[in-house]
Structures are given as C-alpha cells and as structure tokens.
Amino acid sequence: MNSLDNTDLRILLELIRDPRVQIGELSESLGIARNTAQSRVRRMLRSGLLHDGGREIDLEAVGYDVVAFVTIEVSHRELDGVVGALRLIPQVLEVHEISGRGDVWCRVVATDTHNLQTALRSILRIKGVIRTETVLALHTHIPYRTEPLISRLAQSRAEAAPRK
C-alpha cells in the first residue's frame, strides 16, 4: 500500500500515539470529516496495513521490508549515551540491554539494503559503540504476540478460582 497520502500517514501517527483514539476524536484532531477518517481506517484494515483492530502497522506495507537484528558491543561508561543516540535513529524500532555476547540488541528496519547500511553507519558513529554484528531477518514466522500468554494466564486463573 504505497499509495498512502499525508492524511493516511497522519492517521497512522495518531493511532500510534493514542491506540484508544475514537474515530470522532481522530477526525477532530486531524481536521478531517468523520466519514473520511472512518473510511481510511477501514481501507487500511482491509489492505492489511493495519492489524489487531487498527493499532499494529505492517511496516513492510509502507516500504520498510528489510528487518535486521543488530548486536552492539558498547563501552559500558557510554551505555546511556548510546541508548539515547539510538533513540534518535528512526529505523531503530526497539533496543534491549542484553547478557551474553554484546551489550545491546536492536531491531532495525529499512527500505532497502542501502537504507540499512546508512542506519548501520549511524550506529557505528555513536560515541561508545565498539563494534556491531548484524543479522538479516529473511521471514517472520511468528510475529510479536501476547495473546497466548494472556489466554494461558486467564485459563489458569479460571481453573484456580473457587467454584460457586
């Protein structure tokens, strides 16, 4: 769905900023008609761009189809500065401090390998980054999910609840 216009992108930003926003609030905050907001959200849901009730965005559908996992070795005195600098790189989706090989793990997206290379060079220029190791994701078999955990928790609590 590369035919997104500015209104579509503004709708996506509002949904990211406030996942509970109602269509009326969305249309008011963007200065567009309620029917426009409703039809555009429906269209993005039908196309697969939006998932999970309209709050999860398929980044591949907007052109970010390269996913990489970057392990970063960091000078420990510089860890806070490295994390702060990573926050400023738009392609960095998440950052975790890890144990084992490396100190920080990032999920990075890019539009193509040249865009990824630019992001990786930005990471390498951060003060305190010693080295990186990058692994490309070829296919996502199980996307990020929480439903199985919550279902299991609800089931175990229901089983443990006293019967009336």
N, C-alpha and C positions, 0 to 999 in steps of 0.2 A: 504494500500500500504506500508507494512513494508519491502519491498524489495528495499528500497532506498539505493543506494551506496553513496560513498563520492562525486562523481561527481554530483549526483542528489541534495545532500544537499548543495553543493557549488553553484549550480544553484539557489536553493531556497534562499540562503543567498544574492546572487546578486540581485535577484528580490525584496527582502525585502529592501535592501539598496538603490536600484535605480529602482523604479517601471517603469520608462520610458526607461530602457535599451533596445536597439535593439539587435536582435539575433547576428548580426555581432560583436557588442561590447561585448556581453556576451561571445561569443566563444573566442574572442581575450583575454579578461581579465582572462579567466579561462584556456587558453592554450589548448582548445579543438577545434575540427573541427566544422564548422558552421552547417553542417548536423547533427552532434551529438547533439549540443545544441538544434537545431530545433526539432529533433525527441523526445528528452527527455521532452522538454516543452510540446509538443503535447500529449505525453503519460500521463504526469501528469494532463493535462487538461481533457483528455478523462476519466481518472480514477476518477476524482472528487477531487483529491488532491488540484488542483489549481482551483480557481473560479474567476469570474469578470475579464476576459481577462488575467488571469495568474498572478494576483497580490495578491489575497486573498488566504491564505493557510488554508486548513481544518486540524486543529491540531489533530482531532480525527484520521484522516487517517495516521498520523505519530506516533500514540501511546498515545497522550495526550487526553484521553477520559473522564477524571474526571474534571469537572468545578465547582469551588466554588467561592462564594462571601463572602469576609471577611470584617467585620466592625471592625475597630480598635479604641479603646479609647487611646488617647495619652496625655502625659504630654505636655502642649502647648509650653513650652520652648524648648522642644526637637523635635518639629514638623519637622523642616528642616532636622535634623539628621535622623529621622525615614524615611522620604521620600527618602533620599539619600541611606539609608541601604536597603529599599525595592527595589530600582533600581538595586541592586546587586544580587537579588534573581531571577534566570532565569524564574521560574514558574509564577512570578508576571507579568501579561500582561498589566494591567493598574492600576493607582492609582488616586483617586479623593479625595480632601478635601470636606467634606460634612457638612451640617447642620443637626440638629436633634440628634438622638441617635448615639453616636460615633463621631469620628472626621475625620477618613479616611476610604475610601471604596476601596477595591482591588478586581480585578478579577484574580483568580489564577487557573492554570491548573496543572494537574498531570497525571502520567501514571497509578496510582492505588491509593488506599487509604493509603498505606504505604508511597508512594512518597508525597502525600498530607500532611500526618502527619509530615514528615520531613520538608516540607516547612512551615507549621504552627508553628512548634517548632523554626525554624529560625526566624520567625516573632516575636514570643514571647520573644526571646532572645535579640531583638533590644532594646537598651537603650532608655527609654522614652515610650515604649509600656506598658500600664497598663493592658489591657485585650482585648480579641478578641471574636467575635461571628462569626461562620462560618455557611453558608447555602450552601448545595449542589444543583447544577442545575440537574434536572432529565431529561429534554428535552428542546431543543431550538425550540420554535415555530416560532419566528421571529428573525432571526439573525440581527446583526448590519446592518443598511441600511441608505442610504441618498437619493436614487433615488426619493421616493415620495415627499420629501421636495423640491428638486430641480425642479421636474416636476411641482409642485404646484406654485412655485415661477416663473418659466418660463411662465406658463399659465396666472398667474395674471399680469405679466409684459406685455405679449402679448395683453391681454384684455385692459390694461390701455394705451397702445401705441396709438398715434394718427393715424387715418386711412388716407391713401393717396388715 
